């Protein structure tokens, strides 16, 4: 960037900083003031100006590292991206207008300086947007993994009896996993009865029902029984309204009832200790 | 007195957002758990249809107040391919995507009023109402 601009920023550091903070404070709304404290804002703004003024002495790489650090910092502080972007724009506007007022910018060099500003601010803008989107993408992919981890566990509760508790929304991705885990688990645990518990599924629409029917059919093909438990009364009513036929599947209203029935199928039952002694 | 809020349906997770919105409004209006489940299931069906067949569209939820009754109106609209044979899609068991084919007739049974307006090549708008009893 032009030496002229640097010099102006360095010489008028405090002036620019004050103006900048006042202007940004005006722009900030209720919500933002909670997130961005006065003190933190002043400190970060001053750091930003320091970063720019050291641009001359540092080499390119050094500056880039500082820029990355700065971007990381604002992301960590949780400042909204629009606010930070607006801040950058405001900064160049204040500096440029200040230079106009002092006559440093005139008709002849106006275009050069505008161009300089642009080529200077654009990489900074990009870096900050980039840092924000990276952080978001990382969060989303981590959550996706976390969600996958708890999406369809298969629990062997008793010999030859396994349970798959489903909690939360079932989308296409999960439905696929449910099917895979179910079939793999049935074979691995040598289950005779599999109980799918849908107590934690908020909405059973035709798609969810369709996937459950398919899963039950596949379980039947590998030679096991499939039972559906945890059908809440309101879910039962919507299933009837939708006209979904679940006749092929044994259904129970609770997991407990399901397990009792599963024991019955595998010719066992739970008895009290006293009875045993007799 | 009218109140409307909308959710854009672009990906599968927007279905959940639409459902959540519907459930909240239904709760505010004082619907019981069974009707809440009916309303959310209906929204789920309609939103999924948009996602599957039209690619994108929107689901709007409106509070209705008429003749001392209050109700909830779901408007699902898209600019998708439209439905060529309306009579057929209202039959149970008809599906072009290998599903159960209970979606639209199911929604009609879940709700009190059901109105389907479609234009092939232009899009579809479905309005379904549930009255609070």
Interface residues (C-beta under 8 A of the other chain):
Chain A: X169 X171 X172 X202 X203 X204 X205 X206 X207 X209 X210 X213 X233 X234 X235 X237 X238 X241 X242 X243 X244
Chain B: X12 X13 X16 X19 X33 X34 X36 X37 X38 X40 X41 X44 X45 X48 X92 X99 X100 X101 X102 X103 X105 X106 X109 X110
